[in-house]
């Protein structure tokens, strides 16, 4: 018993020492500009809080021999709300820099237009920003590559629409070979990344021998898609391709199921990413195929980190990771920690170089940034790069079906298409 008491005292002293050291040390402040009323804001916030909590519990970040805690400052950019100007998101970013005195920025702004505009702002203040959610436009990393000295402060640890289009086409070619599906009807949201994604899908699909029937563009907030779906039915669509990050897209899936449209729905659909989507739609979203950009946003066996993250998120928040931006927002905190510790300082130029040299395994594979574009390097092999995730709703489960290297199941058709 005396030995046990001594061990207990030692543990209490050790943890007390860590807590005291963290209390005395100046925190590293991480600012997160996020659209907190939307999935791509609230899920990343939860993931970041989980990572910060884990790191602080383990002693914090070693900065040149001094252990320092992390502090997360979240601000609502409102940039996913209809009608909110880009300037409002920029004001939120500037507030984090000037008033909250953040050392780094992670997360958003989420909307591509706001994210692109923020690049000039962080360049002006010399602050590193790492995008982890939203902002799927390839223009972001191309801008860094074309004007490195001005935009070297910007990184992105998620994929982008160019890579996603290639992923989608690989899946669609499989659908054509297996089921004979080759007529595509495209429905996209009226935002930059979605319009661009839809156009790229159409162009690439035509080059690969698919027939693209039409492309329909819908304003953010649209609540009725019946006219477009009826047109898809009349014109013989076999694949219904969607690119929308607005929650109202759930209505589209309900209308699709009610019509029993003989076209398999797939795409980038925000509302369908969450664990509760099946129940919320009374099962009418079943068979939908969804790209959630990075692995780890649904349960999978990609690396030893993957299910560890899934279980930690479930334990803390009571549900599985909720969709795009979740695993990447968790990993960004660990990427920053590793880069700061490798640099031994918070000095911007040194941390930039450390991020460029960073090579760690994470929730969705090997995590490395391209040194010129600061874009995460993608791969279907988790030993080589960041692995994507396309899943299908099968009954009440999100089942990863792509890439094959880490898939948990095969694509199935709704009974009215068989």
Secondary structure, 3 states (H helix, E strand, C coil): CHHHHHHHHHHHHHHHHHHHHHHHCCCEEEEEEECCCCHHHHHHHHHHHHHHHHHHHCCCEEECCEEECEEEEEEECCCCCCCCCHHHHHHHHHHHHHCCCCCEEEECCCCHHHHHHHHHHHHHHCCCEEECCCCCCCHHHHHHHHCHHHHCCEEECCCCHHHHHHHHHHHHHHHHHHHCCCEEEEEEECCHHHHHHHHHHHHHHHHCCCEEEEEEEECCCCCCCHHHHHHHHHCCCCEEEEEECCCCHHHHHHHHHHHCCCCEEEEEEHHHCCCCHHHHCCCCCCCCEEECCCCCCCCCCCCHHHHHHHHHHHHHHCCCCCCCCHHHHHHHHHHHHHHHHHHCCCCHHHHHHHHHHCCEEECCEEECECCCCCEECECCCCCCCECCCEEEEECCEEEEEECHHHCCCCCCCCHHHC
